């Protein structure tokens, strides 16, 4: 008798949990949309970082470039 009551309780709990899982799926998660959203956020961050790095390199190159390269070459050759 005791085994029967335990099995009945387990059966009822299983049935209730199954029904709860079935009816809880109203809010469907679109993983593809989440993945593309994350992709766009990361690409935005990558473009911003890339623009900052490229701007810094251009600034450094133009700030520290050699001036009067032709004249220095003439002075060094002794002509």
C-alpha positions, -999 to +999 in steps of 0.1 A: +000+000+000+028+023+009+046+017-025+013+024-043+009+058-026+046+067-033+041+058-070+009+078-071+027+109-057+056+105-081+031+101-110+012+132-100+044+152-096+057+140-130+024+149-146+023+184-130+059+191-140+053+179-176+022+201-179+041+230-164+070+226-189+046+223-219+026+254-210+057+275-199+070+276-235+050+306-245+080+329-246+102+314-274+138+325-275+151+331-310+188+321-306+197+332-341+184+367-334+204+368-301+235+357-319+232+383-347+225+410-321+257+401-302+276+400-335+265+435-344+274+448-309+308+432-311+314+445-347+305+480-335+330+478-307+356+464-331+351+492-356+354+518-328+386+503-315+400+499-350+393+536-358+410+547-326+441+526-333+442+537-369+438+574-360+465+571-334+489+556-359+482+582-385+487+610-359+520+594-348+533+589-384+525+625-394+538+640-362+572+622-362+578+620-400+612+631-413+612+666-427+634+677-457+644+641-466+659+652-500+680+679-484+694+655-458+703+630-485+722+657-504+741+669-473+751+633-464+763+625-499+786+656-499+774+669-533 
